[in-house]
Amino acid sequence: MNTPDSPLSPELDVVKPSISPSTILISDESPTLAWLVVLNPPRRGKLYRIKKSGLTIGRAEDNDIVLDDETVSRHHARLLVESGIGRPQVYIQDLASVNGVFVNGERIVRRLLEDEDRIAIGGTLLAFKHL
C-alpha cells in the first residue's frame, strides 16, 4: 500500500528519482567561448559557436563551417583556442588556402582574434564575438 511519504507514485506505481537540493547536474558539452556571426547573405545572422576544441572552415563537408563557394579551399582555415590570462584566446590560421584569409582587410597566416574582428573567407564575411 502506498502512503503519502512513499517513493512510489500512486498513479503510475513507479519510483521517483531522489534528487537532493545539493545535486548538481553538469553538462557534457564544452562551453561556448566565442561566436562567429555571418554578416552577408545568404546566411546573414547565422551563428557558429566556438568551443575549446576550435573549429574548421572550408568547402569540404567534413568542416565545422561549410562554405559553398568555389573561391574557398576544401580546408581553408581553422580557429584554435589556447589558454590565456583571464580568458581563452582564439586564433585564426590560414591552412595554405589559395585565396587567403583576411582579418579586418589584412591577409593573415595566423592571428589572435579580438572582439568585433571581421573575417573574410571567399565571399563570406564573418564577425568574431568573444564572450
Secondary structure as the mmCIF struct_conf table of DSSP 4:
data_model
#
loop_
_struct_conf.conf_type_id
_struct_conf.id
_struct_conf.beg_label_comp_id
_struct_conf.beg_label_asym_id
_struct_conf.beg_label_seq_id
_struct_conf.end_label_comp_id
_struct_conf.end_label_asym_id
_struct_conf.end_label_seq_id
TURN_TY1_P TURN_TY1_P1 PRO A 4 ASP A 5
BEND BEND1 PRO A 7 PRO A 7
STRN STRN1 LEU A 8 LEU A 8
TURN_TY1_P TURN_TY1_P2 PRO A 10 LEU A 12
STRN STRN2 VAL A 15 VAL A 15
HELX_LH_PP_P HELX_LH_PP_P1 LYS A 16 PRO A 17
TURN_TY1_P TURN_TY1_P3 PRO A 21 SER A 22
BEND BEND2 ASP A 28 GLU A 29
HELX_LH_PP_P HELX_LH_PP_P2 SER A 30 PRO A 31
STRN STRN3 THR A 32 VAL A 38
BEND BEND3 ASN A 40 ASN A 40
TURN_TY1_P TURN_TY1_P4 PRO A 41 PRO A 42
BEND BEND4 ARG A 43 ARG A 43
TURN_TY1_P TURN_TY1_P5 ARG A 44 GLY A 45
STRN STRN4 LEU A 47 LYS A 51
TURN_TY1_P TURN_TY1_P6 LYS A 52 SER A 53
STRN STRN5 LEU A 55 GLY A 58
BEND BEND5 ARG A 59 ALA A 60
TURN_TY1_P TURN_TY1_P7 GLU A 61 ASP A 62
BEND BEND6 ASN A 63 ASP A 64
STRN STRN6 ILE A 65 VAL A 66
TURN_TY1_P TURN_TY1_P8 GLU A 70 THR A 71
BEND BEND7 VAL A 72 VAL A 72
TURN_TY1_P TURN_TY1_P9 ARG A 74 HIS A 75
STRN STRN7 ALA A 77 GLU A 82
BEND BEND8 ILE A 85 ARG A 87
STRN STRN8 GLN A 89 ASP A 94
BEND BEND9 ALA A 96 ALA A 96
BEND BEND10 VAL A 98 ASN A 99
STRN STRN9 VAL A 101 VAL A 103
TURN_TY1_P TURN_TY1_P10 ASN A 104 GLY A 105
STRN STRN10 GLU A 106 ILE A 108
BEND BEND11 VAL A 109 VAL A 109
STRN STRN11 ARG A 110 LEU A 112
TURN_TY1_P TURN_TY1_P11 ASP A 115 GLU A 116
STRN STRN12 ARG A 118 ILE A 121
TURN_TY1_P TURN_TY1_P12 GLY A 122 GLY A 123
STRN STRN13 THR A 124 HIS A 130
#
